[in-house]
Amino acid sequence: MKFFADTADTAAISELAEAGLIDGVTTNPSLIHKSGRDFLEVTKEICALVDGPVSAEVVALDHAQMMREGETLRKIADNVCIKVPLTIDGLKTCRALTNDGTMVNVTLCFSANQALLAAKAGATFVSPFVGRHDDNGFDGMDLIRDIRLIYDNYDFATEILVASVRHATHVLESARIGADVMTAPPAVIKSLANHVLTEKGIASFTADWEKTGQSIPIA
Ligand code: E4P
């Protein structure tokens, strides 16, 4: 499963990229607002930090204007992936951009039928929001299971990009189900390294090493 960082924080992206932990980045208007940066400028910087897809979202609601915005965004870098909302106008934009060879991420997906439409429109990625689904009394992971089943039934090439990931269990379940990608805030990605027995093991090894009185010679 590919990991994308769900952030526009370039320092956090650099840190994860340096450790080889991420395969791409997703942003949205709220994350751009949080970064306090100029949209085009920060997107260009992020595209240079990772080789994989970097989602940049249009803000228009109608197809014609989405196309104009998409045109601007796709000139930022070869690895830009245009993010469009799961509406009929968004799907029309998706079809037009993918026909032209541009990657498209269809976002704000909350049902398997919506995911079916995204696949029909030729989306590169569909983004079902599991955390927001959970918040509204549904099981976000059930949505991922349904989409996986449907896409496999018909061999759709659209990749399932699990979004709105809030905790380690969302990541684990996504991998069990066979999602293609998950995008999570840097803190969630880093939290996957945590285990109480790892910490305990480090503490006991460190204590025993100190008792040896030795040190490893540094060349
Ligand atoms: C990613 O593409 C989404 O925009 C993001 O995962 C939404 O996450 P949130 O529900 O935590 O805002």
Boltz pocket constraint, residues with backbone or C-beta under 6 A from the ligand:
constraints:
  - pocket:
      binder: B
      contacts: [[A, 6], [A, 26], [A, 27], [A, 28], [A, 107], [A, 127], [A, 129], [A, 131], [A, 132], [A, 163], [A, 164], [A, 165], [A, 183]]
      max_distance: 6.0
